[in-house]
Amino acid sequence: MKLIKLLQTFDNQQIKSFDRYLKSPYFCTDTLMEQLFSVLINTQLKKNTELDKEMTFKSLFGKIPYNDTRMRLLLSRLFKYAEAFLVQEQQMLQCKTDLLLKSYRHKSLDKLFQETMASIDEEQKSQFPKNESFYDDQYLIAIEHYEYLVSKKRQGEFNLKDISDAMETAYIIKKLRHCCRVMHVHSVYKLETPFPFIDQILSFVAENKLYEIPVLGFYYYNYLSIIFGAKDEYFQKCLSLHQLYENHFEQDERREIYLNLLNYCIRKVNEGQSQYNATVFELYMKGLEKDFLLDQGKLSRFTYRNIAEIGINLKEYDWVNSFLERYQSKLEKNHQNSFYLLEKARVLSDQRNYHQAVALLANLSFDDHIIELSTRLERIRIFYEMEELELSQYHIESMEIYLRRKNNFGYHSEHYKAFIHFMRKILKQMNPNKLQWTALRKQIEQEEKLTGRKWLLEKVDQKILK
């Protein structure tokens, strides 16, 4: 039942607040709502059992015969009150100073209006966060100030520039943030979404140095870092702004930003740019410390895996094993065992405990195509290291068939196809001369889109040094 599911998400503070909400005649005039909520809290919700409608009805009406229609109507009404309470709770968190100014203006309370405006100006200097919501509020306040000034005099400059500045800043932040959001999706899925006026906006930001506004500057450089991925300076500016002005972003926004920064770095790591490993690891440490990476107490299985992979790349085996144990229970229940075993196998494989690693991987399969590809690649590498070359070749063929059958891999597809191409070359020329191995090494180095570059180079180097 949706009412019970909703109430089960309320923490202790929300339960107390909702109880006060129902007791307030301003919000609720139906005393049965307060009684029904009290019954539910003290019976079904406390025992975490299915709703017993007949027992609940009896608690409310004593010996009156049970009426299912009436009971369902009461539950439906309480659900509506719970929804209204949640809306009220969110509204209380938002700045509504413009509404107060509007009231003072309509009542011609000039002194109170002016005092409130002065107080707002002072408070905004130390108000955080300072993202698009902050500038939206500035715009609404500036509009009220304008209406007040117009009512007092017919001519003058008024505060039109303040209105324009707040409006443009809020819009540009929203525009750039959304463009970044879309581009991150495009990096995985081949979609096309037009960005009207984006070139003009970028020029306007650069000409007017609006990138000096921290949040706007962050999304400006974030967008440029995605468009011009080869220019590391854009990402570094983006990262620096994030580190210096973290409090300018809302909590939910910080999590989104962390994931975007991490995905950018992870993509660079996947392209073979190992210098990003340390940056990713530091970001993950901070993200775990501040719970930015948890969503309603849960850790994404993909984030869980990425954290482990970075730790493995940096040879932080003890830390990774500890992390895997500690956060396994934070994963969605149906993914806890499979992702734990996959990353344990990765640790063992990197430590050259191949037989133990392949035993853990033996029966693993994943619905997610990218994770499945990664698991298949690991089997190929392990069998090669174990000198089980026929098995390695078999799994290469299997991976190629898998790639042909599926077509929604985005940029990942080209990276894995390149891995297959070079693995075949390594297996085919087991006894070539040093010059041939050196030429192959150069090809691997020059390939822009390649998964497993570091490992492939290690295998070729071993052949060169023989």
MIDREN-742021 format. One record per residue (C-alpha): residue number from 1; y negated, x, z negated; residue in three letters. Coordinates in steps of 0.05 Angstrom, whole numbers, plus 5000, padded with zeros to 4 digits. Each point is the difference from the previous one (the first is absolute). Example, Ala and Ser with C-alpha at 12.3 -4.5 7.8 and 13.67 -1.06 7.14 Angstrom:
<pt 1 <5090 5246 4844> 'ALA'>
<pt 2 <4931 5027 5013> 'SER'>
***
This chain:
<pt 1 <5000 5000 5000> 'MET'>
<pt 2 <4933 5028 5022> 'LYS'>
<pt 3 <4964 4983 4934> 'LEU'>
<pt 4 <5051 5039 4958> 'ILE'>
<pt 5 <4999 5059 5049> 'LYS'>
<pt 6 <4924 5002 4996> 'LEU'>
<pt 7 <4997 4996 4924> 'LEU'>
<pt 8 <5053 5054 4993> 'GLN'>
<pt 9 <4951 5049 5032> 'THR'>
<pt 10 <4947 4987 4947> 'PHE'>
<pt 11 <4993 5056 4949> 'ASP'>
<pt 12 <4985 4986 4927> 'ASN'>
<pt 13 <4925 5001 5010> 'GLN'>
<pt 14 <5003 4952 5058> 'GLN'>
<pt 15 <5045 4952 4960> 'ILE'>
<pt 16 <4947 4999 4945> 'LYS'>
<pt 17 <4943 4992 5050> 'SER'>
<pt 18 <5035 4943 5037> 'PHE'>
<pt 19 <5014 4965 4934> 'ASP'>
<pt 20 <4925 5003 4984> 'ARG'>
<pt 21 <4985 4977 5070> 'TYR'>
<pt 22 <5043 4938 4992> 'LEU'>
<pt 23 <4968 4985 4931> 'LYS'>
<pt 24 <4930 5003 5030> 'SER'>
<pt 25 <4975 4930 5019> 'PRO'>
<pt 26 <4955 5034 5052> 'TYR'>
<pt 27 <5061 5022 5040> 'PHE'>
<pt 28 <5054 4951 4979> 'CYS'>
<pt 29 <4993 4929 4972> 'THR'>
<pt 30 <5075 4984 5000> 'ASP'>
<pt 31 <5028 5016 4932> 'THR'>
<pt 32 <5071 4994 5027> 'LEU'>
<pt 33 <4989 5064 5039> 'MET'>
<pt 34 <4990 5041 4937> 'GLU'>
<pt 35 <5061 4968 4968> 'GLN'>
<pt 36 <5044 5012 5061> 'LEU'>
<pt 37 <4978 5072 5005> 'PHE'>
<pt 38 <5015 5010 4926> 'SER'>
<pt 39 <5070 4971 5009> 'VAL'>
<pt 40 <5015 5044 5060> 'LEU'>
<pt 41 <4975 5063 4965> 'ILE'>
<pt 42 <5041 4988 4938> 'ASN'>
<pt 43 <5065 4978 5034> 'THR'>
<pt 44 <5015 5015 5073> 'GLN'>
<pt 45 <4954 5060 5009> 'LEU'>
<pt 46 <5018 5032 4934> 'LYS'>
<pt 47 <5075 4993 5013> 'LYS'>
<pt 48 <4992 5017 5074> 'ASN'>
<pt 49 <5045 4942 5020> 'THR'>
<pt 50 <4998 4947 5054> 'GLU'>
<pt 51 <4952 4942 4987> 'LEU'>
<pt 52 <5033 4942 4964> 'ASP'>
<pt 53 <4955 4943 5022> 'LYS'>
<pt 54 <5033 4948 4955> 'GLU'>
<pt 55 <4993 5043 4937> 'MET'>
<pt 56 <4928 5015 5019> 'THR'>
<pt 57 <4985 4926 5010> 'PHE'>
<pt 58 <5032 4984 4933> 'LYS'>
<pt 59 <4957 5053 4965> 'SER'>
<pt 60 <4938 4966 5029> 'LEU'>
<pt 61 <5018 4926 4993> 'PHE'>
<pt 62 <5054 4995 4947> 'GLY'>
<pt 63 <5045 4940 5009> 'LYS'>
<pt 64 <4967 4973 5063> 'ILE'>
<pt 65 <5053 4998 5056> 'PRO'>
<pt 66 <4998 5058 5048> 'TYR'>
<pt 67 <4959 4988 5063> 'ASN'>
<pt 68 <5011 5053 5053> 'ASP'>
<pt 69 <4941 4980 5043> 'THR'>
<pt 70 <4952 5005 4941> 'ARG'>
<pt 71 <5030 5067 4980> 'MET'>
<pt 72 <4992 5029 5069> 'ARG'>
<pt 73 <4928 4976 5004> 'LEU'>
<pt 74 <4984 5033 4933> 'LEU'>
<pt 75 <5031 5066 5023> 'LEU'>
<pt 76 <4962 4996 5066> 'SER'>
<pt 77 <4934 4988 4963> 'ARG'>
<pt 78 <5012 5058 4953> 'LEU'>
<pt 79 <5014 5044 5061> 'PHE'>
<pt 80 <4933 4980 5030> 'LYS'>
<pt 81 <4965 5017 4934> 'TYR'>
<pt 82 <5035 5068 4999> 'ALA'>
<pt 83 <4975 5014 5071> 'GLU'>
<pt 84 <4929 4979 4981> 'ALA'>
<pt 85 <5005 5046 4939> 'PHE'>
<pt 86 <5019 5060 5043> 'LEU'>
<pt 87 <4941 4986 5047> 'VAL'>
<pt 88 <4953 4994 4940> 'GLN'>
<pt 89 <5028 5065 4972> 'GLU'>
<pt 90 <4985 5037 5066> 'GLN'>
<pt 91 <4930 4969 5005> 'GLN'>
<pt 92 <4983 5025 4930> 'MET'>
<pt 93 <5015 5071 5024> 'LEU'>
<pt 94 <4951 4995 5058> 'GLN'>
<pt 95 <4925 5012 4997> 'CYS'>
<pt 96 <4964 4933 5004> 'LYS'>
<pt 97 <4930 5026 4983> 'THR'>
<pt 98 <4973 4970 5065> 'ASP'>
<pt 99 <5018 4930 4975> 'LEU'>
<pt 100 <4961 5012 4936> 'LEU'>
<pt 101 <4940 5023 5041> 'LEU'>
<pt 102 <5006 4938 5044> 'LYS'>
<pt 103 <4999 4956 4938> 'SER'>
<pt 104 <4938 5034 4972> 'TYR'>
<pt 105 <4965 4996 5068> 'ARG'>
<pt 106 <5015 4926 5007> 'HIS'>
<pt 107 <4974 4987 4930> 'LYS'>
<pt 108 <4938 5042 5013> 'SER'>
<pt 109 <5016 5044 4940> 'LEU'>
<pt 110 <4962 5060 5027> 'ASP'>
<pt 111 <5002 5044 4938> 'LYS'>
<pt 112 <5075 4992 4992> 'LEU'>
<pt 113 <5010 5013 5075> 'PHE'>
<pt 114 <4960 5064 4997> 'GLN'>
<pt 115 <5034 5024 4936> 'GLU'>
<pt 116 <5068 4987 5031> 'THR'>
<pt 117 <4981 5037 5063> 'MET'>
<pt 118 <4976 5060 4959> 'ALA'>
<pt 119 <5065 4998 4960> 'SER'>
<pt 120 <5041 4998 5064> 'ILE'>
<pt 121 <4963 5059 5030> 'ASP'>
<pt 122 <5015 5041 4937> 'GLU'>
<pt 123 <5073 4978 4994> 'GLU'>
<pt 124 <5016 5015 5073> 'GLN'>
<pt 125 <4984 5073 4990> 'LYS'>
<pt 126 <5061 5008 4956> 'SER'>
<pt 127 <5043 4943 5028> 'GLN'>
<pt 128 <5069 5016 5028> 'PHE'>
<pt 129 <5036 4993 5046> 'PRO'>
<pt 130 <4951 5009 5057> 'LYS'>
<pt 131 <5041 4975 5059> 'ASN'>
<pt 132 <4986 4943 5049> 'GLU'>
<pt 133 <5001 4949 4943> 'SER'>
<pt 134 <4943 5037 4966> 'PHE'>
<pt 135 <4958 4997 5063> 'TYR'>
<pt 136 <5019 4928 5013> 'ASP'>
<pt 137 <4972 4984 4931> 'ASP'>
<pt 138 <4938 5042 5015> 'GLN'>
<pt 139 <4990 4959 5063> 'TYR'>
<pt 140 <5005 4933 4963> 'LEU'>
<pt 141 <4952 5024 4946> 'ILE'>
<pt 142 <4951 5026 5052> 'ALA'>
<pt 143 <5002 4932 5035> 'ILE'>
<pt 144 <4982 4965 4935> 'GLU'>
<pt 145 <4945 5050 4988> 'HIS'>
<pt 146 <4973 4987 5070> 'TYR'>
<pt 147 <5001 4924 4990> 'GLU'>
<pt 148 <4962 5010 4935> 'TYR'>
<pt 149 <4947 5045 5032> 'LEU'>
<pt 150 <4991 4952 5058> 'VAL'>
<pt 151 <4989 4943 4952> 'SER'>
<pt 152 <4943 5039 4967> 'LYS'>
<pt 153 <4963 5026 5062> 'LYS'>
<pt 154 <4999 4985 5074> 'ARG'>
<pt 155 <4991 5070 5027> 'GLN'>
<pt 156 <5025 5070 4985> 'GLY'>
<pt 157 <5057 5048 5013> 'GLU'>
<pt 158 <5041 4967 4945> 'PHE'>
<pt 159 <5068 5035 4992> 'ASN'>
<pt 160 <5027 4992 5070> 'LEU'>
<pt 161 <5023 5073 5004> 'LYS'>
<pt 162 <5040 4992 4936> 'ASP'>
<pt 163 <5036 4940 5030> 'ILE'>
<pt 164 <5015 5037 5065> 'SER'>
<pt 165 <5024 5063 4964> 'ASP'>
<pt 166 <5048 4962 4955> 'ALA'>
<pt 167 <5026 4957 5056> 'MET'>
<pt 168 <5011 5058 5048> 'GLU'>
<pt 169 <5032 5044 4947> 'THR'>
<pt 170 <5049 4946 4979> 'ALA'>
<pt 171 <5017 4983 5072> 'TYR'>
<pt 172 <5011 5073 5021> 'ILE'>
<pt 173 <5045 5014 4940> 'ILE'>
<pt 174 <5041 4938 5016> 'LYS'>
<pt 175 <5003 5018 5074> 'LYS'>
<pt 176 <5021 5072 4989> 'LEU'>
<pt 177 <5050 4982 4945> 'ARG'>
<pt 178 <5033 4948 5046> 'HIS'>
<pt 179 <5001 5049 5058> 'CYS'>
<pt 180 <5036 5051 4955> 'CYS'>
<pt 181 <5048 4946 4978> 'ARG'>
<pt 182 <5017 4981 5071> 'VAL'>
<pt 183 <5006 5072 5023> 'MET'>
<pt 184 <5050 5015 4945> 'HIS'>
<pt 185 <5042 4941 5024> 'VAL'>
<pt 186 <4993 5024 5072> 'HIS'>
<pt 187 <5027 5068 4981> 'SER'>
<pt 188 <5067 4968 4986> 'VAL'>
<pt 189 <5001 4939 5046> 'TYR'>
<pt 190 <4976 5001 5072> 'LYS'>
<pt 191 <4946 4946 4996> 'LEU'>
<pt 192 <4932 4992 5033> 'GLU'>
<pt 193 <4941 4974 4961> 'THR'>
<pt 194 <4929 5007 5028> 'PRO'>
<pt 195 <4944 5025 4955> 'PHE'>
<pt 196 <4935 4969 5026> 'PRO'>
<pt 197 <4938 5043 4990> 'PHE'>
<pt 198 <5038 5056 4965> 'ILE'>
<pt 199 <4967 5055 5042> 'ASP'>
<pt 200 <4931 4973 4986> 'GLN'>
<pt 201 <5016 4995 4925> 'ILE'>
<pt 202 <5025 5072 4998> 'LEU'>
<pt 203 <4936 5023 5035> 'SER'>
<pt 204 <4957 4959 4953> 'PHE'>
<pt 205 <5035 5029 4939> 'VAL'>
<pt 206 <4991 5071 5026> 'ALA'>
<pt 207 <4927 4992 5021> 'GLU'>
<pt 208 <4979 4968 4934> 'ASN'>
<pt 209 <5045 5044 4956> 'LYS'>
<pt 210 <5033 4938 4969> 'LEU'>
<pt 211 <5061 5043 4987> 'TYR'>
<pt 212 <4962 5023 4938> 'GLU'>
<pt 213 <5017 4932 4969> 'ILE'>
<pt 214 <5066 5020 4968> 'PRO'>
<pt 215 <5045 4940 5017> 'VAL'>
<pt 216 <4970 4993 5070> 'LEU'>
<pt 217 <5007 5075 5010> 'GLY'>
<pt 218 <5072 4998 4978> 'PHE'>
<pt 219 <5020 4947 5052> 'TYR'>
<pt 220 <4957 5034 5053> 'TYR'>
<pt 221 <5037 5066 4992> 'TYR'>
<pt 222 <5066 4964 4990> 'ASN'>
<pt 223 <4992 4966 5067> 'TYR'>
<pt 224 <4979 5065 5035> 'LEU'>
<pt 225 <5059 5037 4968> 'SER'>
<pt 226 <5047 4949 5032> 'ILE'>
<pt 227 <4967 5001 5068> 'ILE'>
<pt 228 <4992 5076 5001> 'PHE'>
<pt 229 <5064 5020 4964> 'GLY'>
<pt 230 <4996 5072 5022> 'ALA'>
<pt 231 <4933 5011 4965> 'LYS'>
<pt 232 <5018 5013 4928> 'ASP'>
<pt 233 <4927 5001 4976> 'GLU'>
<pt 234 <4995 4924 5004> 'TYR'>
<pt 235 <5060 4990 4955> 'PHE'>
<pt 236 <4974 5053 4951> 'GLN'>
<pt 237 <4933 4964 4995> 'LYS'>
<pt 238 <5037 4934 4990> 'CYS'>
<pt 239 <5043 5030 4946> 'LEU'>
<pt 240 <4940 5032 4965> 'SER'>
<pt 241 <4961 4935 4998> 'LEU'>
<pt 242 <5060 4964 4971> 'HIS'>
<pt 243 <5009 5052 4945> 'GLN'>
<pt 244 <4926 5002 4982> 'LEU'>
<pt 245 <4985 4925 5003> 'TYR'>
<pt 246 <5065 4966 4980> 'GLU'>
<pt 247 <4964 4953 4953> 'ASN'>
<pt 248 <4961 4971 5059> 'HIS'>
<pt 249 <5063 4964 5023> 'PHE'>
<pt 250 <5035 4940 4969> 'GLU'>
<pt 251 <5069 5009 4969> 'GLN'>
<pt 252 <5038 4966 5057> 'ASP'>
<pt 253 <4958 5038 5051> 'GLU'>
<pt 254 <5018 5067 4967> 'ARG'>
<pt 255 <5073 4985 5010> 'ARG'>
<pt 256 <4989 4983 5073> 'GLU'>
<pt 257 <4960 5064 5008> 'ILE'>
<pt 258 <5053 5042 4967> 'TYR'>
<pt 259 <5053 4973 5047> 'LEU'>
<pt 260 <4956 5012 5061> 'ASN'>
<pt 261 <4986 5072 4979> 'LEU'>
<pt 262 <5073 5011 4985> 'LEU'>
<pt 263 <5023 4970 5065> 'ASN'>
<pt 264 <4952 5045 5038> 'TYR'>
<pt 265 <5026 5062 4964> 'CYS'>
<pt 266 <5072 4979 5007> 'ILE'>
<pt 267 <4991 4991 5074> 'ARG'>
<pt 268 <4972 5071 5004> 'LYS'>
<pt 269 <5060 5025 4960> 'VAL'>
<pt 270 <5047 4964 5048> 'ASN'>
<pt 271 <4964 5035 5057> 'GLU'>
<pt 272 <5018 5067 4968> 'GLY'>
<pt 273 <4934 5015 4966> 'GLN'>
<pt 274 <5029 5022 4933> 'SER'>
<pt 275 <4931 5019 4972> 'GLN'>
<pt 276 <4991 4926 4984> 'TYR'>
<pt 277 <5060 5000 4952> 'ASN'>
<pt 278 <4960 5024 4940> 'ALA'>
<pt 279 <4944 4948 5013> 'THR'>
<pt 280 <5051 4944 5004> 'VAL'>
<pt 281 <5034 5023 4936> 'PHE'>
<pt 282 <4934 5002 4962> 'GLU'>
<pt 283 <4981 4931 5025> 'LEU'>
<pt 284 <5067 4973 4978> 'TYR'>
<pt 285 <4994 5031 4931> 'MET'>
<pt 286 <4933 4966 4990> 'LYS'>
<pt 287 <5025 4935 5029> 'GLY'>
<pt 288 <5059 4997 4953> 'LEU'>
<pt 289 <4957 5020 4941> 'GLU'>
<pt 290 <4951 4943 5012> 'LYS'>
<pt 291 <5052 4949 5024> 'ASP'>
<pt 292 <4963 4994 5066> 'PHE'>
<pt 293 <5068 5002 5036> 'LEU'>
<pt 294 <5030 4942 4960> 'LEU'>
<pt 295 <4992 4929 5025> 'ASP'>
<pt 296 <5014 4950 4945> 'GLN'>
<pt 297 <5041 5053 4964> 'GLY'>
<pt 298 <5041 5017 5062> 'LYS'>
<pt 299 <5001 5063 5041> 'LEU'>
<pt 300 <5010 4993 5075> 'SER'>
<pt 301 <5066 5030 5022> 'ARG'>
<pt 302 <4963 5037 5055> 'PHE'>
<pt 303 <4952 5031 4951> 'THR'>
<pt 304 <5058 5018 4954> 'TYR'>
<pt 305 <5033 5036 5058> 'ARG'>
<pt 306 <4937 5035 5024> 'ASN'>
<pt 307 <4985 5027 4931> 'ILE'>
<pt 308 <5070 5028 4994> 'ALA'>
<pt 309 <4996 5031 5070> 'GLU'>
<pt 310 <4935 5036 4985> 'ILE'>
<pt 311 <5029 5027 4935> 'GLY'>
<pt 312 <5062 5024 5038> 'ILE'>
<pt 313 <4956 5034 5052> 'ASN'>
<pt 314 <4965 5037 4944> 'LEU'>
<pt 315 <5068 5018 4968> 'LYS'>
<pt 316 <4981 4961 4936> 'GLU'>
<pt 317 <5073 4979 4990> 'TYR'>
<pt 318 <4998 4989 4924> 'ASP'>
<pt 319 <4937 4958 5007> 'TRP'>
<pt 320 <5030 4959 5057> 'VAL'>
<pt 321 <5064 4986 4962> 'ASN'>
<pt 322 <4960 4978 4939> 'SER'>
<pt 323 <4955 4956 5044> 'PHE'>
<pt 324 <5060 4967 5034> 'LEU'>
<pt 325 <5031 4982 4933> 'GLU'>
<pt 326 <4934 4976 4969> 'ARG'>
<pt 327 <4977 4956 5058> 'TYR'>
<pt 328 <5067 4973 5026> 'GLN'>
<pt 329 <4992 4937 4958> 'SER'>
<pt 330 <4930 4989 5029> 'LYS'>
<pt 331 <5029 4987 5069> 'LEU'>
<pt 332 <5019 4931 5026> 'GLU'>
<pt 333 <5069 4986 4971> 'LYS'>
<pt 334 <5037 4998 5067> 'ASN'>
<pt 335 <4972 5069 5019> 'HIS'>
<pt 336 <5008 5037 4934> 'GLN'>
<pt 337 <5069 5030 5013> 'ASN'>
<pt 338 <4995 5016 5074> 'SER'>
<pt 339 <4932 5036 4997> 'PHE'>
<pt 340 <5020 5037 4937> 'TYR'>
<pt 341 <5064 5026 5033> 'LEU'>
<pt 342 <4963 5018 5064> 'LEU'>
<pt 343 <4950 5044 4964> 'GLU'>
<pt 344 <5052 5030 4953> 'LYS'>
<pt 345 <5038 5020 5063> 'ALA'>
<pt 346 <4937 5030 5029> 'ARG'>
<pt 347 <4991 5043 4937> 'VAL'>
<pt 348 <5072 5023 5003> 'LEU'>
<pt 349 <4995 5015 5074> 'SER'>
<pt 350 <4937 5041 4991> 'ASP'>
<pt 351 <5036 5038 4944> 'GLN'>
<pt 352 <5057 5013 5050> 'ARG'>
<pt 353 <5050 4956 4962> 'ASN'>
<pt 354 <5021 4969 5065> 'TYR'>
<pt 355 <5067 4970 4980> 'HIS'>
<pt 356 <4969 4962 4942> 'GLN'>
<pt 357 <4942 4978 5044> 'ALA'>
<pt 358 <5042 4973 5057> 'VAL'>
<pt 359 <5044 4962 4950> 'ALA'>
<pt 360 <4939 4963 4975> 'LEU'>
<pt 361 <4977 4984 5071> 'LEU'>
<pt 362 <5069 4978 5024> 'ALA'>
<pt 363 <4992 4925 4991> 'ASN'>
<pt 364 <4925 4993 5002> 'LEU'>
<pt 365 <4966 4957 5053> 'SER'>
<pt 366 <4931 4969 5002> 'PHE'>
<pt 367 <4968 4939 5032> 'ASP'>
<pt 368 <4935 5039 5007> 'ASP'>
<pt 369 <5006 5037 5066> 'HIS'>
<pt 370 <4957 5060 4979> 'ILE'>
<pt 371 <5040 5013 4937> 'ILE'>
<pt 372 <5065 4990 5039> 'GLU'>
<pt 373 <4977 5053 5051> 'LEU'>
<pt 374 <4982 5047 4943> 'SER'>
<pt 375 <5069 4991 4969> 'THR'>
<pt 376 <5034 5013 5067> 'ARG'>
<pt 377 <4958 5063 5010> 'LEU'>
<pt 378 <5022 5026 4932> 'GLU'>
<pt 379 <5073 4991 5019> 'ARG'>
<pt 380 <4989 5040 5064> 'ILE'>
<pt 381 <4969 5057 4961> 'ARG'>
<pt 382 <5053 5000 4946> 'ILE'>
<pt 383 <5058 5002 5048> 'PHE'>
<pt 384 <4966 5056 5039> 'TYR'>
<pt 385 <4991 5040 4935> 'GLU'>
<pt 386 <5073 4988 4983> 'MET'>
<pt 387 <5017 5026 5070> 'GLU'>
<pt 388 <5031 4933 5017> 'GLU'>
<pt 389 <4969 5004 5069> 'LEU'>
<pt 390 <5040 4944 5032> 'GLU'>
<pt 391 <4980 4952 4945> 'LEU'>
<pt 392 <4928 5022 5007> 'SER'>
<pt 393 <5004 4987 5075> 'GLN'>
<pt 394 <5032 4932 4988> 'TYR'>
<pt 395 <4942 4979 4954> 'HIS'>
<pt 396 <4949 5024 5051> 'ILE'>
<pt 397 <5031 4954 5052> 'GLU'>
<pt 398 <5001 4943 4949> 'SER'>
<pt 399 <4926 5011 4985> 'MET'>
<pt 400 <4981 4999 5073> 'GLU'>
<pt 401 <5037 4934 5011> 'ILE'>
<pt 402 <4964 4971 4938> 'TYR'>
<pt 403 <4932 5021 5028> 'LEU'>
<pt 404 <5016 4967 5067> 'ARG'>
<pt 405 <5021 4935 4968> 'ARG'>
<pt 406 <4937 4995 4957> 'LYS'>
<pt 407 <4930 5004 5029> 'ASN'>
<pt 408 <4952 4988 4942> 'ASN'>
<pt 409 <4995 5070 4972> 'PHE'>
<pt 410 <4928 5016 5020> 'GLY'>
<pt 411 <4985 5074 5000> 'TYR'>
<pt 412 <5065 5014 4962> 'HIS'>
<pt 413 <5042 4989 5062> 'SER'>
<pt 414 <4971 5060 5038> 'GLU'>
<pt 415 <5007 5045 4939> 'HIS'>
<pt 416 <5075 4984 4992> 'TYR'>
<pt 417 <5014 5005 5074> 'LYS'>
<pt 418 <4970 5070 4999> 'ALA'>
<pt 419 <5045 5018 4941> 'PHE'>
<pt 420 <5061 4977 5040> 'ILE'>
<pt 421 <4977 5040 5060> 'HIS'>
<pt 422 <4994 5065 4961> 'PHE'>
<pt 423 <5064 4989 4959> 'MET'>
<pt 424 <5039 4993 5065> 'ARG'>
<pt 425 <4970 5066 5025> 'LYS'>
<pt 426 <5020 5035 4935> 'ILE'>
<pt 427 <5071 4973 5004> 'LEU'>
<pt 428 <5006 5014 5074> 'LYS'>
<pt 429 <4980 5073 4998> 'GLN'>
<pt 430 <5039 5026 4941> 'MET'>
<pt 431 <5006 5070 5031> 'ASN'>
<pt 432 <4937 5014 5041> 'PRO'>
<pt 433 <4960 5064 4994> 'ASN'>
<pt 434 <4940 5012 4956> 'LYS'>
<pt 435 <4950 4987 5056> 'LEU'>
<pt 436 <5029 4930 5011> 'GLN'>
<pt 437 <4996 4983 4926> 'TRP'>
<pt 438 <4928 5027 4998> 'THR'>
<pt 439 <4981 4956 5059> 'ALA'>
<pt 440 <5031 4939 4966> 'LEU'>
<pt 441 <4962 5016 4936> 'ARG'>
<pt 442 <4935 5000 5040> 'LYS'>
<pt 443 <5017 4932 5030> 'GLN'>
<pt 444 <5012 4971 4930> 'ILE'>
<pt 445 <4935 5029 4975> 'GLU'>
<pt 446 <4960 4971 5058> 'GLN'>
<pt 447 <5031 4930 4998> 'GLU'>
<pt 448 <4945 4955 4970> 'GLU'>
<pt 449 <5045 4941 4981> 'LYS'>
<pt 450 <5061 5024 4962> 'LEU'>
<pt 451 <5036 4981 4937> 'THR'>
<pt 452 <5037 5055 4962> 'GLY'>
<pt 453 <4961 5057 5032> 'ARG'>
<pt 454 <5005 5046 4939> 'LYS'>
<pt 455 <5076 4993 4996> 'TRP'>
<pt 456 <5009 5010 5075> 'LEU'>
<pt 457 <4958 5063 4998> 'LEU'>
<pt 458 <5041 5026 4942> 'GLU'>
<pt 459 <5065 4990 5039> 'LYS'>
<pt 460 <4972 5035 5062> 'VAL'>
<pt 461 <4973 5058 4957> 'ASP'>
<pt 462 <5070 5009 4971> 'GLN'>
<pt 463 <5026 5009 5071> 'LYS'>
<pt 464 <4945 5048 5019> 'ILE'>
<pt 465 <5013 5044 4939> 'LEU'>
<pt 466 <5076 5005 5012> 'LYS'>
***
